[in-house]
């Protein structure tokens, strides 16, 4: 009887592990990918691009741009509002950056002179 009970526990543990894997796969399958700025890409005056979009944690933003004249900097609210790069901010420079959103507020700017002030910044809220 003890042997049967041990076998049942092992089967339950395997079933739970498989269920967890399936649920995590389902969650990943639900994540969306967005190209920031649409066909125009990451550019001046892109700030309104997020309007009418619903983002979730785990969604990926793709920033396409010319890396010789732009970049992407993940900033905090203060950096976004003032168009400044806080110490330790992550700077992306590939021209084809893929950034996964975290739950809550996500802020991005271009820190090349005058670009953020010209609207090259976005604020994204991910549920």
Short mmCIF file of the C-alpha atoms (twelve columns), coordinates in Angstrom:
data_MODEL
# 
_entry.id   MODEL 
# 
loop_
_atom_site.group_PDB 
_atom_site.id 
_atom_site.type_symbol 
_atom_site.label_atom_id 
_atom_site.label_alt_id 
_atom_site.label_comp_id 
_atom_site.label_asym_id 
_atom_site.label_seq_id 
_atom_site.Cartn_x 
_atom_site.Cartn_y 
_atom_site.Cartn_z 
_atom_site.pdbx_PDB_model_num 
ATOM 1   C CA . UNK A 1   0.000  0.000  0.000   1 
ATOM 2   C CA . UNK A 2   2.865  2.402  0.799   1 
ATOM 3   C CA . UNK A 3   4.362  1.597  -2.588  1 
ATOM 4   C CA . UNK A 4   1.097  2.475  -4.374  1 
ATOM 5   C CA . UNK A 5   0.854  5.742  -2.473  1 
ATOM 6   C CA . UNK A 6   4.451  6.646  -3.450  1 
ATOM 7   C CA . UNK A 7   3.680  5.899  -7.101  1 
ATOM 8   C CA . UNK A 8   0.603  8.122  -6.983  1 
ATOM 9   C CA . UNK A 9   2.651  10.967 -5.508  1 
ATOM 10  C CA . UNK A 10  5.266  10.597 -8.253  1 
ATOM 11  C CA . UNK A 11  2.568  10.646 -10.950 1 
ATOM 12  C CA . UNK A 12  0.993  13.741 -9.374  1 
ATOM 13  C CA . UNK A 13  4.375  15.489 -9.282  1 
ATOM 14  C CA . UNK A 14  5.025  14.736 -12.953 1 
ATOM 15  C CA . UNK A 15  1.524  15.910 -13.876 1 
ATOM 16  C CA . UNK A 16  2.050  19.158 -11.953 1 
ATOM 17  C CA . UNK A 17  5.388  19.760 -13.698 1 
ATOM 18  C CA . UNK A 18  3.832  19.183 -17.133 1 
ATOM 19  C CA . UNK A 19  0.954  21.524 -16.275 1 
ATOM 20  C CA . UNK A 20  3.398  24.250 -15.222 1 
ATOM 21  C CA . UNK A 21  5.317  23.879 -18.485 1 
ATOM 22  C CA . UNK A 22  2.116  24.081 -20.523 1 
ATOM 23  C CA . UNK A 23  0.918  27.163 -18.670 1 
ATOM 24  C CA . UNK A 24  4.247  28.960 -19.100 1 
ATOM 25  C CA . UNK A 25  4.257  28.076 -22.799 1 
ATOM 26  C CA . UNK A 26  0.693  29.381 -23.145 1 
ATOM 27  C CA . UNK A 27  1.663  32.643 -21.446 1 
ATOM 28  C CA . UNK A 28  4.649  33.094 -23.776 1 
ATOM 29  C CA . UNK A 29  2.467  32.341 -26.780 1 
ATOM 30  C CA . UNK A 30  0.169  35.173 -25.736 1 
ATOM 31  C CA . UNK A 31  2.967  37.770 -25.739 1 
ATOM 32  C CA . UNK A 32  2.847  40.219 -28.633 1 
ATOM 33  C CA . UNK A 33  5.621  41.917 -30.604 1 
ATOM 34  C CA . UNK A 34  5.288  45.559 -31.613 1 
ATOM 35  C CA . UNK A 35  7.507  47.570 -33.939 1 
ATOM 36  C CA . UNK A 36  7.776  50.979 -32.304 1 
ATOM 37  C CA . UNK A 37  6.586  53.680 -34.687 1 
ATOM 38  C CA . UNK A 38  5.118  51.136 -37.114 1 
ATOM 39  C CA . UNK A 39  6.576  51.253 -40.595 1 
ATOM 40  C CA . UNK A 40  8.335  54.552 -39.827 1 
ATOM 41  C CA . UNK A 41  10.271 52.945 -36.973 1 
ATOM 42  C CA . UNK A 42  11.827 54.679 -33.973 1 
ATOM 43  C CA . UNK A 43  11.953 58.295 -35.131 1 
ATOM 44  C CA . UNK A 44  11.301 61.914 -34.187 1 
ATOM 45  C CA . UNK A 45  7.698  62.587 -33.127 1 
ATOM 46  C CA . UNK A 46  6.910  58.943 -32.253 1 
ATOM 47  C CA . UNK A 47  5.562  59.839 -28.785 1 
ATOM 48  C CA . UNK A 48  1.902  59.294 -29.785 1 
ATOM 49  C CA . UNK A 49  2.512  55.821 -31.202 1 
ATOM 50  C CA . UNK A 50  1.394  54.053 -28.004 1 
ATOM 51  C CA . UNK A 51  -2.097 55.600 -28.159 1 
ATOM 52  C CA . UNK A 52  -4.896 53.017 -28.485 1 
ATOM 53  C CA . UNK A 53  -2.549 50.077 -27.830 1 
ATOM 54  C CA . UNK A 54  -2.810 47.672 -24.891 1 
ATOM 55  C CA . UNK A 55  0.493  46.254 -23.716 1 
ATOM 56  C CA . UNK A 56  1.165  43.350 -21.380 1 
ATOM 57  C CA . UNK A 57  4.214  42.378 -19.384 1 
ATOM 58  C CA . UNK A 58  6.231  40.043 -21.597 1 
ATOM 59  C CA . UNK A 59  5.338  41.835 -24.841 1 
ATOM 60  C CA . UNK A 60  8.359  42.799 -26.935 1 
ATOM 61  C CA . UNK A 61  9.027  46.214 -28.403 1 
ATOM 62  C CA . UNK A 62  11.218 46.254 -31.506 1 
ATOM 63  C CA . UNK A 63  13.046 49.516 -32.085 1 
ATOM 64  C CA . UNK A 64  14.213 49.914 -35.708 1 
ATOM 65  C CA . UNK A 65  16.395 52.926 -36.458 1 
ATOM 66  C CA . UNK A 66  19.667 54.134 -37.958 1 
ATOM 67  C CA . UNK A 67  22.223 53.589 -35.153 1 
ATOM 68  C CA . UNK A 68  24.533 56.289 -36.469 1 
ATOM 69  C CA . UNK A 69  21.937 58.979 -35.639 1 
ATOM 70  C CA . UNK A 70  19.703 57.448 -32.922 1 
ATOM 71  C CA . UNK A 71  19.693 55.147 -29.920 1 
ATOM 72  C CA . UNK A 72  17.218 53.846 -27.345 1 
ATOM 73  C CA . UNK A 73  17.648 54.456 -23.639 1 
ATOM 74  C CA . UNK A 74  15.497 52.760 -20.999 1 
ATOM 75  C CA . UNK A 75  14.890 55.453 -18.397 1 
ATOM 76  C CA . UNK A 76  12.799 56.133 -15.312 1 
ATOM 77  C CA . UNK A 77  9.881  58.585 -15.120 1 
ATOM 78  C CA . UNK A 78  12.167 61.510 -14.251 1 
ATOM 79  C CA . UNK A 79  14.470 60.760 -17.197 1 
ATOM 80  C CA . UNK A 80  11.455 60.531 -19.496 1 
ATOM 81  C CA . UNK A 81  9.949  63.803 -18.268 1 
ATOM 82  C CA . UNK A 82  13.201 65.764 -18.378 1 
ATOM 83  C CA . UNK A 83  14.734 64.011 -21.407 1 
ATOM 84  C CA . UNK A 84  17.839 63.117 -19.433 1 
ATOM 85  C CA . UNK A 85  19.724 59.851 -19.073 1 
ATOM 86  C CA . UNK A 86  19.934 58.725 -15.449 1 
ATOM 87  C CA . UNK A 87  23.204 57.225 -14.249 1 
ATOM 88  C CA . UNK A 88  23.257 53.481 -14.984 1 
ATOM 89  C CA . UNK A 89  20.480 53.626 -17.611 1 
ATOM 90  C CA . UNK A 90  20.586 50.860 -20.243 1 
ATOM 91  C CA . UNK A 91  21.541 52.264 -23.661 1 
ATOM 92  C CA . UNK A 92  20.715 50.265 -26.802 1 
ATOM 93  C CA . UNK A 93  22.549 51.032 -30.040 1 
ATOM 94  C CA . UNK A 94  22.029 48.158 -32.487 1 
ATOM 95  C CA . UNK A 95  19.360 49.754 -34.673 1 
ATOM 96  C CA . UNK A 96  17.187 46.660 -34.223 1 
ATOM 97  C CA . UNK A 97  16.757 46.393 -30.466 1 
ATOM 98  C CA . UNK A 98  14.205 44.041 -28.934 1 
ATOM 99  C CA . UNK A 99  13.118 44.948 -25.417 1 
ATOM 100 C CA . UNK A 100 10.719 42.913 -23.298 1 
ATOM 101 C CA . UNK A 101 8.245  44.972 -21.271 1 
ATOM 102 C CA . UNK A 102 7.980  44.589 -17.527 1 
ATOM 103 C CA . UNK A 103 4.739  45.028 -15.623 1 
ATOM 104 C CA . UNK A 104 3.998  48.681 -14.906 1 
ATOM 105 C CA . UNK A 105 5.637  51.720 -16.436 1 
ATOM 106 C CA . UNK A 106 8.324  51.427 -19.127 1 
ATOM 107 C CA . UNK A 107 10.000 54.578 -20.451 1 
ATOM 108 C CA . UNK A 108 12.267 54.964 -23.488 1 
ATOM 109 C CA . UNK A 109 14.011 57.970 -25.029 1 
ATOM 110 C CA . UNK A 110 16.607 58.762 -27.659 1 
ATOM 111 C CA . UNK A 111 19.346 60.725 -25.884 1 
ATOM 112 C CA . UNK A 112 20.920 62.268 -28.990 1 
ATOM 113 C CA . UNK A 113 20.821 66.066 -28.654 1 
ATOM 114 C CA . UNK A 114 17.302 67.417 -29.136 1 
ATOM 115 C CA . UNK A 115 15.702 64.135 -30.211 1 
ATOM 116 C CA . UNK A 116 13.786 63.403 -27.000 1 
ATOM 117 C CA . UNK A 117 12.602 67.011 -26.833 1 
ATOM 118 C CA . UNK A 118 11.322 66.597 -30.421 1 
ATOM 119 C CA . UNK A 119 9.136  63.668 -29.351 1 
ATOM 120 C CA . UNK A 120 11.480 60.738 -29.738 1 
ATOM 121 C CA . UNK A 121 10.300 59.118 -26.521 1 
ATOM 122 C CA . UNK A 122 7.558  56.748 -25.460 1 
ATOM 123 C CA . UNK A 123 5.915  55.801 -22.188 1 
ATOM 124 C CA . UNK A 124 4.376  52.323 -22.113 1 
ATOM 125 C CA . UNK A 125 2.202  50.891 -19.365 1 
ATOM 126 C CA . UNK A 126 2.190  47.079 -19.375 1 
ATOM 127 C CA . UNK A 127 -0.529 45.230 -17.502 1 
# 
